Amino acid sequence: MSAPVFPPLRRDRRVHGWILSAGISWAGDVAWYVGLAWSAAQVTTPAGAGLVMGVGALPKALILLYGGALADRLDGRRTMILANLARIVVLAVASVAVLAWGLSLGLLIAVAVVFGAVDALYTPASGTLPRRMVRSDDLVKLSAGTQLVTRLATFAGAPLGGLLVANGGLVTVMLVDAASFVVIALALAFVVKPRLPQPASSGRSVRADLRAGFAYLKRDVRARTLVIAFSGLNLCVGPVLAVGLVQRTHRAGWGPAWFGWFEACSGIAAAAGALVAIRWKPADLARSGLLALVVQAAGCAMIGVVPRPAVFVAMAMIGGTAGIASAQLSAAFQQSVDPSYLGRSFSIVNLSDEALMPLAMTGFGALISLSGISAACGVVGVLFAALMLWAGTRVRPHVDSAGARVGERP
């Protein structure tokens, strides 16, 4: 078998097709969730709307681990194509149902539940693809490019969803989102073809593969540390941004417009951070990304105490380090985890967001009620920094079968 040919990324048609189609799909998803939220608000109570937006996380959390095992057992690219086709069918059927019977709480819940289940199959499979497409030392650029495009897609998708649902209703949003899934399905089928084979898991069953995945993390210190760090960092920064920043803005009397400007500042800084990551090549990707997140932890702590102008500094710290660290840590994760266990490891990381994030949000809100915003942000910032420093001391590169030190720059 001939060795795979990896063209430079600037001329790699497969990589460009993957990044562009992922951006289009992401914009469609953002537009869909805006349309779903608005439609839910029109047909039910605030509690019902919250149920619609959150219920999809339940099937996703229940299926994610099995989705990760299937991603390692089957061909990840084909799984992604089938998942996108399933999304298209769901949206088409839902569109017909809305046209026939109108919007209802039950219909919106049903669509959200099915979408969550399909996402549980798609997400782990997508985590196995970058490792098979580019050289190891190009993973940072691929991750940074994908992150940059998805950030831009978020900026475009949110107002697009608002315009579509205002002028054409939810059916229009669903059809546009379905079209975005058609784009990525076609790209996966005809353009985004992996250059490296996917080593399949060899367990007797999916459950055996799951047990083998946890056993792998138990014996591989570097992989286990990265999974713990990834699982913990979103549980720290997510509540601060989603609950703490809102509460600080509200209690200070700054108004919702300032909250929007703070979020925009973070998004712009994250895009800039992704551009930096494309050019910056640290000696140890994992350690560099983890130490960058210590700066992010400081930004989280600042949100609770600094005056309004300095909140922009804090948000720039959070966004900029997110842009840099996400690219570096994603590449380190791809390089460090055994290819046979990528889907399962990726699913465990995502499971923490789906299953534990609601608890983290609720707990952080309770902490604010008990101790105040300043203390709550400070406590989370310290815990966040401690977790990243702990992980940074444990992610020593290990040697692969070819004698190369995994996780260090070639």
C-alpha positions in Angstrom: 0.0 0.0 0.0 1.4 3.4 -1.0 2.1 6.1 1.5 -0.6 8.8 1.7 0.1 12.1 0.1 -0.5 15.2 2.2 -0.5 18.5 0.2 0.2 21.8 1.9 -2.9 22.9 3.8 -3.3 26.1 1.6 -3.8 23.8 -1.4 -5.6 20.9 0.3 -9.0 20.6 -1.3 -10.2 18.1 1.2 -9.4 20.3 4.2 -10.9 23.3 2.6 -14.1 21.4 1.8 -14.3 20.1 5.4 -13.8 23.6 7.0 -16.2 25.3 4.6 -18.9 22.7 4.9 -18.6 22.6 8.7 -19.0 26.4 8.8 -22.1 26.3 6.6 -23.6 23.5 8.8 -22.7 25.4 11.9 -24.4 28.6 10.7 -27.5 26.5 9.9 -27.5 25.0 13.3 -27.2 28.4 15.0 -30.1 29.7 12.9 -32.1 26.6 13.8 -31.6 27.1 17.5 -32.6 30.8 17.3 -35.7 29.8 15.3 -36.5 27.0 17.8 -36.1 29.3 20.8 -38.3 32.0 19.2 -41.0 29.5 18.1 -41.1 27.9 21.6 -41.6 31.3 23.2 -44.6 31.9 20.9 -46.4 28.6 21.7 -45.7 27.9 25.4 -44.7 29.4 28.8 -41.1 30.3 29.7 -40.9 27.0 31.5 -42.1 25.2 28.4 -39.6 27.1 26.2 -36.8 26.1 28.6 -37.9 22.5 28.3 -37.8 22.6 24.5 -34.3 24.1 24.5 -32.9 21.7 27.2 -34.7 18.4 26.5 -32.4 17.5 23.6 -29.5 17.2 26.0 -31.1 14.1 27.7 -31.1 11.7 24.8 -27.7 13.0 23.7 -26.3 12.3 27.2 -27.8 8.9 27.2 -26.5 7.9 23.8 -23.2 9.7 23.6 -21.0 6.9 25.1 -22.5 4.4 22.7 -22.1 6.9 19.9 -18.4 7.0 20.8 -18.1 3.2 20.8 -19.8 3.0 17.4 -17.5 5.7 16.0 -14.5 3.6 16.9 -16.2 0.4 15.7 -17.6 1.6 12.4 -16.3 4.1 9.7 -16.6 7.6 11.2 -17.1 9.3 7.9 -19.9 7.1 6.9 -21.5 7.5 10.3 -21.4 11.3 9.8 -23.0 11.0 6.4 -25.8 8.8 7.7 -26.3 11.1 10.7 -26.7 14.2 8.4 -29.2 12.3 6.2 -31.1 11.5 9.4 -31.1 15.2 10.3 -32.4 16.1 6.9 -35.3 13.6 7.2 -36.2 14.8 10.6 -36.4 18.4 9.5 -38.3 17.5 6.3 -40.9 15.5 8.3 -41.1 18.2 10.9 -41.7 20.9 8.2 -44.6 18.9 6.8 -46.0 18.4 10.3 -45.9 22.1 11.0 -47.6 23.0 7.7 -50.3 20.4 8.3 -51.0 20.9 12.0 -49.2 24.1 13.1 -46.7 24.6 15.8 -47.2 22.9 19.1 -45.1 22.2 22.3 -45.3 18.5 21.7 -43.9 18.8 18.1 -41.0 21.0 19.2 -40.1 18.7 22.0 -40.2 15.7 19.7 -37.9 17.4 17.1 -35.5 18.5 19.9 -35.3 14.9 21.3 -34.6 13.3 17.9 -32.0 15.9 17.1 -30.2 15.2 20.4 -30.1 11.5 19.6 -28.7 12.1 16.2 -26.1 14.5 17.5 -25.0 11.8 19.9 -24.0 9.7 16.9 -22.5 12.5 14.8 -20.4 14.3 17.4 -18.0 11.4 18.4 -17.6 10.3 14.7 -16.6 13.9 13.8 -13.9 13.7 16.4 -12.2 10.9 14.6 -11.9 12.6 11.3 -9.1 15.3 11.7 -6.5 12.7 12.7 -7.1 10.8 9.4 -6.9 13.8 7.1 -3.7 15.8 7.8 -0.2 15.3 9.1 0.2 15.4 12.8 1.9 18.8 12.8 -0.9 20.3 10.7 -3.6 19.4 13.3 -3.3 22.8 15.1 -3.9 24.7 11.8 -6.8 22.5 10.9 -8.4 23.0 14.4 -7.7 26.7 14.4 -9.1 27.1 10.9 -12.3 25.2 11.8 -12.7 27.2 15.0 -12.3 30.5 13.1 -14.9 29.6 10.5 -17.4 28.3 13.1 -16.9 31.6 15.1 -17.8 33.6 11.9 -20.7 31.2 11.3 -22.1 31.9 14.7 -22.0 35.7 14.0 -23.8 35.0 10.7 -26.2 32.3 11.9 -27.8 34.1 14.8 -29.1 37.1 12.9 -30.0 34.8 9.9 -32.1 32.7 12.2 -33.9 35.7 13.5 -34.6 37.1 10.0 -35.8 33.7 8.8 -38.2 33.0 11.6 -39.5 36.5 11.6 -40.3 36.5 7.8 -40.9 32.9 7.0 -41.6 31.1 10.3 -40.0 28.0 11.7 -40.5 26.0 8.5 -38.2 28.3 6.6 -35.5 28.0 9.3 -35.8 24.2 9.2 -35.5 24.1 5.4 -32.4 26.3 5.5 -30.9 24.1 8.2 -31.7 21.0 6.2 -29.9 22.6 3.2 -26.8 23.1 5.3 -26.8 19.4 6.2 -27.1 18.5 2.5 -24.0 20.6 1.9 -21.9 18.8 4.6 -23.3 15.4 3.6 -22.2 16.0 0.0 -18.8 17.3 1.1 -18.3 14.2 3.2 -19.4 11.9 0.4 -17.4 13.4 -2.4 -14.7 15.8 -1.1 -13.7 15.1 2.5 -12.1 11.7 2.1 -9.7 10.6 4.9 -6.1 9.7 3.8 -5.4 7.4 6.7 -7.3 4.2 7.6 -9.4 4.1 10.8 -8.2 1.4 13.1 -11.4 -0.4 14.2 -12.0 -1.5 17.8 -12.0 -5.2 18.3 -14.3 -5.9 21.2 -17.0 -8.6 21.0 -19.7 -6.0 21.5 -20.4 -2.3 21.9 -20.5 -2.7 25.6 -17.1 -4.5 25.6 -15.7 -1.6 23.5 -17.0 0.8 26.2 -15.3 -1.1 29.0 -12.1 -1.2 26.9 -12.3 2.6 26.4 -12.4 3.3 30.1 -9.7 0.8 30.7 -7.5 2.6 28.2 -8.0 5.9 29.9 -7.2 4.3 33.2 -3.7 3.1 32.0 -2.8 6.1 29.8 -2.0 9.0 32.0 -1.7 11.7 29.3 -4.9 10.8 27.6 -6.8 10.6 30.9 -5.4 13.9 32.0 -6.5 15.6 28.8 -10.0 14.1 29.1 -10.3 15.4 32.7 -9.0 18.8 31.8 -11.4 19.1 28.8 -14.3 17.9 30.9 -13.6 20.4 33.7 -12.7 23.5 31.8 -16.2 24.0 30.2 -17.8 23.3 33.5 -15.8 26.2 35.0 -16.0 28.9 32.2 -19.5 28.1 31.0 -21.4 29.0 34.1 -19.3 32.2 34.6 -20.2 33.4 31.1 -23.8 32.2 31.0 -24.8 33.0 34.6 -22.2 35.2 36.2 -21.8 37.7 33.4 -25.5 38.1 33.0 -26.0 38.6 36.7 -23.1 41.1 37.0 -24.5 43.1 34.0 -28.0 43.1 35.4 -27.1 43.9 39.1 -24.8 46.7 38.0 -27.6 48.2 36.0 -25.6 48.3 32.7 -28.4 47.0 30.6 -28.7 44.1 28.1 -26.9 46.0 25.3 -23.7 45.9 27.3 -24.0 42.2 27.8 -24.2 41.8 24.0 -21.0 44.0 23.6 -19.2 41.9 26.2 -20.1 38.7 24.3 -19.0 40.3 21.0 -15.7 41.2 22.5 -15.1 37.6 23.5 -16.0 36.3 20.1 -13.7 38.7 18.3 -10.9 37.9 20.6 -11.5 34.2 20.1 -11.2 34.6 16.3 -8.0 36.6 16.8 -6.7 33.8 19.1 -7.4 31.2 16.4 -5.4 33.2 13.9 -2.5 33.4 16.4 -2.7 29.6 16.9 -2.3 29.1 13.2 1.1 30.8 13.3 2.3 29.9 16.8 4.1 26.6 17.2 4.9 25.9 20.9 7.2 23.0 21.9 4.5 21.2 23.8 0.9 21.8 22.6 -0.9 20.4 25.6 1.1 22.2 28.2 1.0 25.5 26.2 -2.8 25.3 25.9 -3.4 24.4 29.5 -1.2 27.3 30.7 -3.1 29.7 28.4 -6.3 28.7 30.2 -4.8 29.9 33.5 -5.1 33.3 31.9 -8.7 32.5 31.0 -9.3 31.5 34.7 -8.1 34.9 35.7 -10.5 36.5 33.3 -13.4 34.5 34.9 -12.4 35.8 38.3 -12.2 39.4 37.1 -15.7 39.4 35.8 -17.1 39.5 39.3 -15.1 42.5 40.6 -13.8 44.8 37.9 -15.5 47.9 36.6 -17.3 48.0 33.2 -14.3 49.0 31.0 -12.2 46.2 32.5 -14.9 43.6 31.8 -14.0 44.0 28.2 -10.4 43.2 29.2 -11.6 40.1 31.0 -13.7 39.0 28.1 -10.8 39.5 25.7 -8.6 37.4 28.0 -11.3 34.7 28.0 -11.9 34.8 24.2 -8.3 35.2 23.1 -7.1 32.3 25.2 -10.0 30.2 24.1 -9.0 30.7 20.5 -5.4 29.7 21.2 -6.0 26.9 23.7 -8.8 25.2 21.8 -6.7 24.8 18.7 -3.6 23.6 20.6 -5.5 21.3 23.0 -7.6 19.8 20.2 -4.5 19.0 18.2 -2.8 17.6 21.4 -5.8 15.4 22.0 -5.8 14.1 18.4 -2.1 13.4 18.7 -2.1 11.8 22.1 -5.1 9.5 22.2 -4.7 6.1 20.6 -6.6 6.3 17.2 -8.5 3.2 18.2 -10.1 5.0 21.2 -10.6 8.5 19.8 -14.4 8.2 19.4 -14.9 6.9 22.9 -12.5 9.5 24.5 -14.2 12.3 22.5 -17.7 11.1 23.7 -16.6 11.2 27.4 -15.5 14.8 27.0 -18.8 15.8 25.4 -20.8 13.8 28.0 -19.5 16.1 30.7 -21.0 19.1 28.9 -24.4 17.4 28.3 -24.8 15.7 31.6 -23.0 17.9 34.1 -23.4 21.4 32.6 -27.0 21.9 33.9 -25.7 20.9 37.4 -22.8 23.3 37.1 -25.1 26.2 36.0 -27.4 25.5 38.9 -24.6 25.2 41.4 -23.0 28.4 40.3 -26.3 30.2 40.5 -26.7 28.9 44.0 -23.1 30.0 44.9 -23.9 33.5 43.7 -27.0 33.6 45.9 -25.0 32.4 49.0 -21.8 34.4 48.6 -22.3 37.1 45.9 -21.0 37.4 42.3 -17.5 38.5 43.3 -16.8 35.6 45.6 -18.5 33.0 43.2 -16.4 34.1 40.2 -13.3 34.2 42.4 -13.8 30.7 43.7 -14.5 29.2 40.2 -11.5 31.1 38.8 -9.2 29.6 41.4 -10.5 26.1 40.9 -10.3 26.5 37.2 -6.6 27.7 37.4 -5.7 24.9 39.8 -7.2 22.3 37.5 -5.2 23.6 34.5 -2.0 23.8 36.5 -2.5 20.2 37.8 -3.1 19.0 34.3 -0.1 20.9 33.0 2.2 19.0 35.3 0.9 15.6 34.2 0.8 15.9 30.4 4.4 14.8 29.8 4.9 13.6 26.2 5.2 9.9 25.7 7.0 8.0 22.9 5.0 6.4 20.1 5.8 3.3 18.2 8.1 5.2 15.8 10.1 6.7 18.6 8.6 10.2 18.3 7.6 12.2 21.4 3.9 12.5 21.1 2.5 16.0 21.8 5.7 17.9 21.1 6.4 20.0 18.0 8.4 18.0 15.4 
